């Protein structure tokens, strides 16, 4: 996969960007961790992978004003892409960006973590402002006040919002939102050495994953008699631990909220380009 990342800070009127019309699907993010996860998934695609690029852009975010954090998360994501396309449109109009094609899809992503026993499932979209230890401390407090209420129950949702750019600024009616969700628990302590964000404290429900779909051929699995035994070994592992539990296999991606969202996203994109 030929990866193209456009950093808008590098382009101006004296040094414009002129594309060749090959890249037509652009994820708007400068977060290298997100880029890595998206690229890893896209490498498995039989089509579209050569159309994908990334644009590093500062994304403006409104604050969630809705009492319903899930509704507010969608509002944040849609507002984010509208403002991003506004900025890109101005750069195209000024001749600073030229993608070499009239058919372009722009995409933004936003992830929320919902604690099922907090008011309005807080923190939701505000998770980006919390460290993993903050999440654990919050849940520990809830568990002390309400023992036996399954305070650690949680779920993670990734939303991708996309729009087809047609030479003008986007409106709400132009935006399509797809999502992916993984249920799980918050760990009592930070666990794992790799990963980012809440990878160190989120334990996914691996019962939602079909291990038959996992690429386990590269691993020595003689230590496990069958998939049920493997599931027992990984059922209490955080995302971080799943990244390194089996050599050469990223188990996180088979249950990840982001992977599920990307799968749903590309089902729609294939209908546009194929």
N, C-alpha and C positions, 0 to 999 in steps of 0.2 A: 504494500500500500504506500503510495507516494503521498506523504503528509505535507500539507501546506498550512502554515500558520502565518496569518497576516497581523502584524502588530501596527495598529493605526498610528502609534507614536512615531513610526519611521517614515510616514508619508505626509507630504504637504504639497503645496502648489509647485514648488521647485523639484520635488521628487515624487511624482504621482505613481500610483499602482496601476499597472495595466495587465490584466489577466489574459489568458489565452482561450477562455470560454469552456475549459474542461471542467473546472470545479463549479458545481452548481448547488451544492448543499453545504451551508456554512453554519457550524455551531459557534455561537457568540460567547466565548469564554476564554479567559486567560489562565484559568485554574489548571495547572499541569496534571493534578491528580484526576480531575474529571476528563481531561483530554486522554490520559492514559487508559482509563476504563472504556471510553468510547472507542478509541482506536482498537483496543483488544477485542471488543465485540465486532467491530467493522471488518477486522481481518478474517472473520468467519463467513462474511457475506459472499455469495457468488456473484452478486450484481451490486451496483451503486458505489462500491468502496472507492473506486477511482474518481468519483464525483465529489468526495467529501473534503472539506477544508475547515479551518478554524480561524476565527477573527478575535484577536485579543482586544477587548473594548471594555471601558469602564461602564458598568451597567448601573443605571439609576434605579433605586427601589423605593416605592412608597412604603410607608409603615402600614401594617395591617390594622384597619379601623373596625373591621367587623368583629362582633362577639363570637361568631362562628369561625374558628381559626382555619377550618378546611376551606370554607368559602373565601376567607381572606387570603389564603395561600394562592388560590387560583387568580384572585384579583392582582396580587403582587406579580405573579408570573406573566399575566397578560399585559399588565402595565409596563413591565420590564422590557418586553419585546417591542411594544409600540414605541417606547422612547429610544430603544436601540436602533430600530429601523428609521426613525426620524433623523437620528444622527448620521446614519449611513447614507440616507437619501440626500442630505445636505452635502456630504462629501462627494457623492456621485454628481450632483448638480454643479458643484464647484470644479469638477474635473479631476479631483484628487484620487477617486476610485473609479476604475473601469473594469468590470468583471468579464467583458467580452461576450456576454450573452444576456438575453432579456428574460431568461427563465432561471430564477434564483430562489432557493428556499433558505430563509434565515430561521434559526432555532435558538431558543434559550432554555435553560434548565433551572429548576428550583427544587430543593429537597426539604421536607419537613419530618420531624420526629414527634409523634403524638404519644403522650403518656396517658393511658386509658383511665387512670384513676385521679387525674387532676381536673380542675375546672376548665372546661372547653378543650380538654386534652392538651393543655399547655406542655411544652413550648411551641409545638407546631413549627411555623416558618421562622420563629425566633431562635431556632436551634443554632443557627450560624453565629450567634453571639455567645454561645455557651461552650465551655470546655467539657470533655467527658467526665472529669471529676465533679463538675458542677451538677451534671445530670444525676450521677450516683448519689451525691449529697442530698439533692432534692428528693429522690425516691426513698433514700434512707429515712428522711424526715417523715414522709407520708406513711411509710411502713411502721414507724414507731407510734404514730398517732392512731393508725388504723391497722393493727396487726391482723393478718389473715385475710386481708382484702385484695390480695394479689396486686400490690402496688407496683410491681415491676413489669406488669403487662404493658406492652408498647407496640407500636407499628411505625414503619418508615415508609414515606410516600415520595416518589420522585415524579415531578411533572415536567414534560417537555411542551413548550408552546412554540408553534411554528406558523409562518405565513409565507405565501408566495409573493415575492416582490414584483410589482408590475409597473415600476417607474413612478410610483407616488407613495406618499406616507400611508401607513397602515391604520386601519380602524378596528374596533373591537370585533366587528363582523368578519374581518379577514383572518382572525386568529383561531387556530385549532389547538386544543389541549389534549394530550394523552398522558396516561400515568401508569405507574407500576408500584405495587405495594408488597411489603414483607412484614409479617407479624413476628413478634418475638418478645424478649425480656431484657431488662436492664440488669447487668451483672452487679454483684456486691462490691467488687474491686476492679480496677483496671487490669485487663489481661491481653497479652500479646505484645509483639515487638515491632510489627509492621502495620502499615495502613495510615489512615488519616481521619480527622473528624471524630465521630462517635464510634469508629470501628473498634475501639478498645473497650467499649462498654455495652455494645448491642449484641445480644445473642439471638440469632434468627431461629425461627422454627423450621428446622431442616426436614420435618415431616412434609412440608409443602413442596419439597424438591424431589423429582424423580431421578434417582441416582443412575438409572439406566442411560440418561442423557449426558452424564458426565464423561469426559474424556479421561478415563482412568487407565488406559492401556500403557501409559508411560511409567506407571508406578508398580512397585513390588507390593502386591496386595495379599501375599501369602499369609500375612499376619492376621488377616480377617477371613473368616470362613465364608461369609456372605455379606450382602449389602446391609442386612439388618444389624449385623455386628458392627459394621462401619458406622451406621447411624447412631448406635449407642455411644460410640467413642466421640462423635462430634456434636452430640445434641446440646452440650453445655459450652460449646466453643463460641467465642466472639468472632465477629467479622475478621478482626486482626489475626486471631489464632488460625482461622480457616485459610488465610493467605499462605501459611507455611506448614500446615498440618501434614500435607502430603507433598513430597518433593516433586517439583515440576508441574504441579496442578494447583490452580487458583480455585479452590472450592467456593470462595465467596461469590464469584460471578454467577454460579449456578442457582443462587438463591437471592441474589442482590436485587433490591428495589430498582436500582438504576438499569440493570440488565433487562428486567421485565418491562420497564418503561421504554427502553431503546427498541426492544422487540416489537412493542405495539406501535412505536413511531415508524419503524421501517416497513411495517405492513402497509401503512398509509402512504409512505413515500414511494414504495414500489408501484402503487397504483397511479402515481403521478408521472413517473419516469419510464415505466415499462409498459 
